[in-house]
């Protein structure tokens, strides 16, 4: 599954990605706090085992989403 396919199933990821792009200007320390405090918990809710959508309850989907958010966060 691709990032685009994942976002088409779970559109809230697009808003999360936009926030990560905005937060990419912050310091490394701030990014670490944001990753552990906001991004990672949000991803757990939207994709992976905790997702309400069975198509997204997959560790590979979580990995793809995590890498994309990290790329946008420049983390």
C-alpha positions as CSV (number, residue, x, y, z in Angstrom):
1,X,0.0,0.0,0.0
2,X,1.3,3.5,-0.8
3,X,1.1,6.7,1.2
4,X,-1.5,8.1,-1.2
5,X,-3.7,5.0,-0.8
6,X,-3.4,5.2,3.0
7,X,-4.4,8.9,3.0
8,X,-7.3,8.1,0.7
9,X,-8.6,5.6,3.3
10,X,-7.8,7.8,6.3
11,X,-8.0,11.5,5.3
12,X,-7.0,12.8,8.7
13,X,-3.5,11.8,7.9
14,X,-3.3,14.6,5.4
15,X,-3.9,17.2,8.2
16,X,-1.3,15.5,10.4
17,X,1.2,15.6,7.5
18,X,0.5,19.3,7.0
19,X,1.1,20.0,10.6
20,X,4.4,18.0,10.4
21,X,5.5,20.1,7.5
22,X,4.8,23.3,9.5
23,X,6.6,21.9,12.5
24,X,9.7,21.0,10.4
25,X,11.1,24.4,11.2
26,X,11.4,23.7,14.9
27,X,14.5,22.6,16.7
28,X,15.4,18.9,17.0
29,X,14.5,18.9,20.7
30,X,11.1,20.3,19.9
31,X,10.6,17.8,17.1
32,X,11.4,14.9,19.4
33,X,8.8,16.1,21.9
34,X,6.2,16.6,19.2
35,X,7.0,13.2,17.7
36,X,6.4,11.4,21.0
37,X,3.7,13.6,22.3
38,X,1.5,14.2,19.2
39,X,2.6,12.5,16.0
40,X,3.3,8.9,17.2
41,X,0.1,8.7,19.4
42,X,-2.0,10.1,16.5
43,X,-0.5,7.6,14.1
44,X,-1.4,4.8,16.5
45,X,-5.0,5.9,16.5
46,X,-5.2,6.3,12.7
47,X,-3.1,3.4,11.4
48,X,-1.7,0.2,12.8
49,X,-3.4,-2.2,15.3
50,X,-5.4,0.6,17.0
51,X,-7.0,1.8,13.7
52,X,-10.8,1.5,13.4
53,X,-10.3,0.6,9.8
54,X,-9.4,-3.0,9.3
55,X,-7.5,-2.2,6.1
56,X,-5.1,0.0,8.1
57,X,-4.5,-2.5,10.9
58,X,-1.2,-3.5,9.6
59,X,2.4,-2.9,10.8
60,X,3.5,-2.1,7.3
61,X,0.9,0.6,6.9
62,X,2.0,2.1,10.3
63,X,5.6,2.0,9.0
64,X,4.8,3.8,5.7
65,X,2.7,6.4,7.6
66,X,5.5,6.9,10.2
67,X,8.2,7.4,7.6
68,X,6.1,9.9,5.6
69,X,5.3,11.9,8.7
70,X,9.0,11.8,9.8
71,X,10.0,12.9,6.3
72,X,7.6,15.9,6.4
73,X,8.8,16.7,10.0
74,X,12.4,16.4,8.8
75,X,13.0,14.3,11.9
